[in-house]
């Protein structure tokens, strides 16, 4: 039995983890006008964020078609996969899960199971990583799915946006509310857990960082804590210094630059955490 793990480029896992665990990543599209780029393949994150402030209109994003997923599954089968687990960004944020399910329905061999991570960015990535590790250890599909279902409930992403402008321009927010928020120096905090994106509003950048740390502290003991940012590595390092005491493992934490697929709507300057609360002892 050989279980292979497939995900999409919003998972934000570092390249070395993807390589070492033999994870297959399907890139989503970043569209500047009528020209599309494969995320992480034809455009780098650095190039994207350098272009973003000068784009009018903003870039858009898209999921590849069913054939891309189906061809990926069939290629892995030809390479020896007997089962495939395809883990993707939350269905509440993207059509990727639905596209993967449609492709799985058209793939007779191998058997393809599609799992909604109910997360975004590294929230998805940590689940993908753990699934790949479990597959490498010879765990069955049923055991991996049980592990993922349990861990999903304990996985959170919290992030503070630098501005509301990109949400407004992307059409994801009422323009009047965005203008008011910017005028009052309101900083939105985005939260994600179990497929439910929610938000808070706080005043000032300093208070936003304080609230991020409060949210993580409220989770209690942590199994894992990592940093996420959109082209804001120095801001992420500053957040780490403020929250160093919360990290459950000594040493430099995982810190990732968020995919342009999400950055197109969030804008540069975002900082936050991906957290996994400690599970119950059995």
C-alpha angles and dihedrals in degrees: 000000000000119000116193124196122223126186139157133255094262089075091086094207115159115258093245093058091048090050098044094048094041093236117172114223123199109204120225122217130263111198123202103187107308095340119092127202129195107242111250092000108063098018129035124220091244092054092046096052092045090056098040101081091054098047119114111200100027118247117265130216135222142183118239117251127268092264092062091057094041093050090049092052092047092048091053090049090053088052092055108273112149094184134017129206112199112195120187148172115289116288087228089068106032145020091231096103091051092049091049091049092051090051092047089053089058094047114086098180132062105027109249122203117193118207125194105219090202084217145084137224114352090354085072092036097059090052090049091049093050092047091052092049091050092049090050088053090055098253116161123249090250092054093047093049091049090052092048094048091053096044094047090068090056097047121097139172121203121181138171117216120218093213141004092221097097094049088050095048092046090057093245094116138041108263094224092053091048092050092049092048093052092046092053093043090244114172115204119219116206121206130189130188132146093354095306115120111198135167144211130196124220134172121251133002092264092056091047091058091046091052092049089056091047092053092052092045091052091060089069121213112015131216092194139359127187138170128244128187143160107238089317106113095151092051089050090051089051091051089050091054090053094047101034091119091062097059111104095207126058114235138048110329128225109273123180138185106234119245118264087238087073097026091063088069099032101043128213124307098049117144130180151122140272107209136187113195116220114267126233117272113248 
